[in-house]
């Protein structure tokens, strides 16, 4: 029984490799048809295996903080989800419209195209298809879920065995994107605080004229 299970596992792995090779072969033909460079299948497979086709949330955060202009950040989720919350600097091109001419015209072939969705699935698939078309495409590891967990969630709340190592750097990034980071003295983003508004003019209290109480019967 153990031999049969091992064989089945090998057969499954072989089937996956054959399927991937078939997809890459078809994609290479598609890529040539678009006028881009022929697909380098071994390099693409190596990138998938070594995960060099992905960007970590923290790496992406550094790019945004540094205001780098060599990449485009694309949110492939539905518009209402993008409106509900999205990573700063991202533009919304839903996956269903990404490969339409109207969607592709927003992509700059001279820049890195970084895509993210709810998790890894759709963004990784879109990244692969864009790579087949000659774009320098990447996906965000674990999508916006990874962004929220790795950056927006305090380190002390992420796991029961969370370590304090490096939490200050994570906190600085979280404060930056949550809008609560206090600018350091002398930095370009320092803005002098506005003077507190003057107190409203005091109004003199109206004196109520004293009235004599009328005593009833039986009172002295």
N, C-alpha and C positions, 0 to 999 in steps of 0.2 A: 504493500500500500504506500509505503514511504517513497519507493522508487517511482511509482506512478505520479505521485504529487510533485516530485522534483521534476519529472519529465514534463508535466503539464505546465509548471512554472517556466521552464526553458522554452517550451513551445509558445507560451503567451508572450514572453519577452521577444522571441524571434518574430512573432506576428506583429508586435508593436514596431519593431525596427523596419520590417517590410512595409508596413503602412506609412511610417514616417518617410521612408525613402520614396514611396510612390507620391506622397503629397509634395515632397520637395521637387521631384521630377516635374510634376505638373506645374508647380509654382515657378520653376525655372522657365518653362515655356511661356507662362503668363508674364513674367518679368521681362523677358525678351520682347514680348509683344508691346509692352508699354514704352519701349525705348530706353529703359534703364540697363545697367550693367547686368550680365548674366548672374544668376544667383550662385553664390559660393556655398554649396550645401554643407561641406565639411566644416567650414568656419561657423555657419549658423548652428549646426548641431553642437559644436564645441561650446558655443556661447550658451546654449540651453543647458548643457550638462554642467558647465562651470558657473552658471547663473551670472555671467557678465552682461547679459541682456536685461538685467534688472537694476533698479536704483532703490536703495534703502530709503525709508522715510526720513531718517536723520540726514542722509546725504542730500536729499532733495531740499530739506529745510535749510541746510547751509547754502545751497545755491540761491535760494530765495532771499535769505538774509544778506548775502553778498551782492544781490541784485545783478546776477549774471544774465547776459542777454544771448547766450549761445544755445538756448533750449526753449522749446515750447511745451507747456504743460496742458494736456488735453484730458478733460473729464468726459468719459464715454457713457455716463449714466443718463437717465431720463432727466428732462429739464426741471421737473419739480423737485427731484432729489438734489440736483445741483443748486437750486434756489434755496433749499432747506439748509444745506451746508456744503461748502466746497473748500478745497485747499486754495489759499491765496495765490493770485496770479493765473489761476487756471481759466481756460475757456471751455465752454460746453459744446461738444459735437457728439450727439448721441450715436451709439454704435450703428444703429440702423441707417444713419445718414453719413457716416464717416467716409465711406468709399464712393459716395455720389460725387459727381464733378463739383457740386457746390461745397461739399465737405472737404475734398482734397485741396481745393484752391486756398484753403486757410493754412495749409501745412507748408512750411519752409524747408525745402530740401537741404539748405545750407545749415540747418540747425538740428540738434538732437530733438527728436519727438518723444516726449515722455507721457505715457498714457496711464490712467488709473481708472478703476471702477470700484464696485463695492468690495470685491476681494481680488483674487489673482486671475480668475478665469477669463472673462471677456477681454480685459485689458491685455492679457498675455496673448490671446488669440489675435487681437487686432495688431499687436506689436509684431507678431510673426508675419501676418499678411502684409503689413507695411514694409517690413524688411524684405519680403519677397518682391516688393515693387521698387526696391532700391532706396528706401528711406533709412536713415540712421535712427532706428526706433528702439525705445526701451519701455519697460513697464515698471510701475512702482510695486515693490514687494508687498504683498498682502493688501494692496489697494488702499482705499481710504480707511478701512478698518485697521490696517497696520499703522497708518498715519495717526489715527486717534489713540490707539493703544500705546505706541512707542513714544509719541510726543505729547499729546494732550492729557494722557492719564498720568497722574503723579506716580513716580517710581515706587513709592511706598505702598501703593494700592494695586500694583500690577500683578504681583504674586505674593503668596504667603512667605516665601523665602527671599524676598527682594533684598538686594544688597545696596548699601549706601554708596558704593563705588560709582563715581561719575554722575551722581544725581544732580550736582550743581549745574553741570553743563545742560542736562536735560531740563532742569528747571528754568534756566535762562532762555532756552528755545521755547518752552511752553509759555513763559511770560511774554515773550516777544509776539507770539502768534495769538495769544489771548488778549493782547493790547494792554497789559498791565506792567510792561517793563518800564522801569524808571530810567530815563536817559542819563548816561554818565556825564559827569561834569566836564565841560569842554568838548563834548562830542558834537558832530555836525547836526545831530538831531535834537540837541538841547534847545528847548524853547523857554524863554523867560516866563515864569508864571504870572498870570494876570493879577493885578492888585485886587484885593477883596472889595466888593461893592460897598459904598458908604452906607452907614446905617440909615434907615428911614428917619426923617425928621420927627422929633418927638412932639407930640401934641399935648398942650397943657390940659391937665385934668379939669373937668368941669366940677365946680364945687356945688354940691347939692344943698340948697338952703335947709337949715334945720327946721324941723316942724315939731310943734309941741303935741305931745300925745294927749288925747282926750281920755280922761279917766272915767270909767263907768261907775255906777253905783257900787258902793261897798269898797272902793279903792281909795286909798289915802295918798 
